[in-house]
Amino acid sequence: MKTKEVEKKKNKVNQPRIGSPEEWEAARQQLLVKEKKLTHARDALAAERRRMPWLAVEKKYEFDGPKGKVRLLDLFDGRRQLIVYRAFFEPGVVGWPEHACVGCSMVADQVAHPAHLNARDTTLAFASRAPQADIQRLKARMGWQFIPWYTITDGFDKEFGVDEWHGTNAFIRDGDRVFRTYFINNRGDEQMGNTWNYLDITALGRQEQWEDSPEANPQTLPYEWWRWHDKYGNDEASAKVLEQVRRGRAAAAGGDIT
């Protein structure tokens, strides 16, 4: 068989039949019913997470940070919630010292601008066992400068389920008391990076009024807290965004946004 024929056969896609515009739209509408059902199931699952018991963190964990020793409490950076991804960047990991684990690197590449999480009183941080000098070099080269990244110095990773494999832990604080609220790993981690997926694993959720949340949880109208990531705290920009959002909501009144 000629080379071109071999390549053509190898690249051939198992193409379904070609339908009319009406058939295409009918098929899309059938799938849309299932997609909405999946969305509502995902929302219900997040609502259950928000009602899980909290686990008190009694041990005083310590990390190395860019400015020296810090406690787990310090990783919150003054906010109420904290999400920690255990990244594998250390001796023994394939790619060291030039690269972190390829999967962890993909997660870091996907992380949205943290300003949006911060606006929901939530901090995202990465933690690995690499020294800070190596972490800062890696962050600069890979463009991860917005991700706070700490060095694990004790049993934090092992004791929170992430000794030999990746995982994401969610915490909340009440004053100086820290509580573990949720944990995901394996395929649960592959969707992380998106602001909404991070908020959905926290105890406070997205903090929007449509959510099914415990009564004490803070909630605001959807869309109205959104800002450009460099305009949070800018009253003039916020007023213009709010005006546009409210016009859009009025225009869409009665529409299906689920």
N, C-alpha and C positions, 0 to 999 in steps of 0.2 A: 504494500500500500504506500502511495506517495506521502511525503512528509506533510503537505498541505491538507491532504484528506484525513490524515491521522489527527492533526491539530483541530480540524473542523469537527471531527467526531468527538474529540475530547471536550471541546468547548460548547457542544450542543446543549441547549437547555430543554428540559422536558416541558414544552410550551403547552398550556391548556388551549382549549378552543377559543377562537375570537368571537366575542359576543357583540350585540348591539348596545348602544348607549342605555337603552331601557333595561336590558338584561344586567348590564354592569351596575346600574343604580339599584336595581332590585337586590342583587347579591350584596351590595354594600349595606343596604338597609337591614338585611338579615343579620349580617355580622355586627352591625351597630347595636342591635338588641343585646347580643352577647357581650359586646364591649361595655355597654352601660351596666349590665349585670355584674361584670368583673369589677368595674369601678366602684359600684356600690358595696360589693363584697370587701374590696380593699379598704374602703372607708369604715366599714363595720369592724374589720380586724383592727384598724388603728384605734377605733373607739375602745375596743377591749384592752389594748395595750395601756391606754390612759387610765384604766381602772385596775391595773395590776398592783399588787402590794409593792412597796418600796423595800429594798434591802439596805440596812444601815452599813456604811463603810467605816469600820472602827479603827482599822490599821492606818497609821500615818505614812502613806506612801510618799517617796521623794523621787525627784527627777533632776537631771541636769538640763538647764535651759540656756538660751543665748546669754543671759546675764547671771548665770550661776545656779545654785541650788533652789529648787522650788518644791512646794507641796502639791498634792493633787488638788487641793482647794485653790491654789494659785492658777491652775490651768483654766479655771472658769473665767479668768480675766475680769472678775467683777460681775459677770452675768449669772443668771439663775440656773441655766442648764449647760451641760458639757457633753460633747460627743467625742469619743477617743477611738481612733482607728489605729490598731497595732500593725505597723508597717515592718517588713523584714528588710532591713538595710544594716548589715553587720557582717563580720567575717564568717565565711562558710556559705553565704548566700551567693548563688550564681550571679556574676556581674560585679561583685565586690572587688575593689572599692569604687569603681566608676559608676556602677548602677545599683539601684535597689532591686528587689525581686520584681520580675516583669509584671506580675499581676498587681502588686502594690503600686507599681509605677503607673499602670493603667488607671487605677483608682485615683491616684493623685492628679493625673492628666484630666480626669473627668470632673474634678471638684469645681463647683460654681463659685462665683465670687462670694467670700464669706460675709460681706456686708449685709446680705439679705438674711442670713441666719442670725447675725448679730442684732438685726432689727427686731427679731423675735426673742431677744434676751437669751441667745444660744451661741455657744462657742464651739467650733470644731478644731480639734487638734490631732496631730499624728504623733506616735511614739514608737521608737525603735531602740536598739541597743548600740547604735553607732555613736561615736564621740561627736560632740557638737561641731568641731571643725570640719568633719566629713559631711555632716548634715548640711551645714551652711554652704559648702562647696557644691553639693548635689543640688540643693534648692536653686542656687544661682544658675547653674548650668541647665537645669530642666524647666526653669520658669515657674517654680512652685513657691515664689516668695511670699504669697499671701497665706500659706498654710503654716500656722505655728507648729513647731516640731521639737519634741523633747526626747531626751535620752533616758531610758529606763535603767534604774540603778538597783532595783530590788526585785521582789517576786510579783510585781504588778501584773505582768502579762500572764504568767502561769496561773495566778490566783483569780484572774478574771477570764479564764477560758481561752486564752490566746497564746499558748506556749509554742506550738509547732505549726500553727496554721493561722490564717488571717481572721480577723473578727472586729466587730464594732460594738463598743459599749456606750450606753447612754446613762448619764448621771443628772441628778438635780441637787441643789443645796437649799437648806433652810438655815440661814445665817451661816455659821461655820460648820454645820453638820452636813455631811455628804451622803447621798443615797444612790444606789444603783437601781435604775428603773427598767432597763431592757438590754438585750444582747442579741446580735445576729451574727452568723458566720456562714461559711460555705456559699451556696448560691444566693443567700440573702444579701451578701456583700456586693454581688456583682452589679446591682442596681444603684448602689450608692454613688454620690457625687452630686445628684440633683437636690436642690434646696428642699423640695417637697418631700422627697423620700427620707431625707434626714429628719425633717420636722415630724414626719409620721411615726418615727420610732421613739419620739420623746414623750415624756409624761404630760406635757402641755400641748402637744400637737401643733397644728398650724395656727391655732389661736384665732380662728375665724368663726363667725357666729353660726354658720351653717353646720358646724361640726357637732357631733354628739359627744359632749365632754362633761366631766363632773362640774357641778354648779360653781365651784370656787375658781375654776380655770379662767385666766384672762382671755377675753375674746373681743375682736373688733370686726367691723364689716370687711368682707373680702375685697380685694383690689385696693382699698383705700390706704393701706399701709405701704404699698409698693412704691419704690423710688428707683431712679438710676443709682447704681452702686456708689457713685461719687457725690450724690446729692442728699443722702440721709442727713437730717439736721439742718438742711437749707430751707428756711420757711418760705421763701419766694418760689422756689422750684416746687416745693410740696403743694403750695396753694394752686399752682397751675395744673399739676398732675391730678389733684383732687377734683378740680373743676371738670377736667376732661373725663375722668372716671365716672363721675356722677351723671354727666351728659350721656355717656355710653350706657350706663345702667338704666337710665330712663328710656332710652331708645329701645333697649332690649327687654323692657318690662313685659312679663308674661311669656318670654321665650324659655326654652328648655336649656338650662346651663349645666345639667347633670351628665 
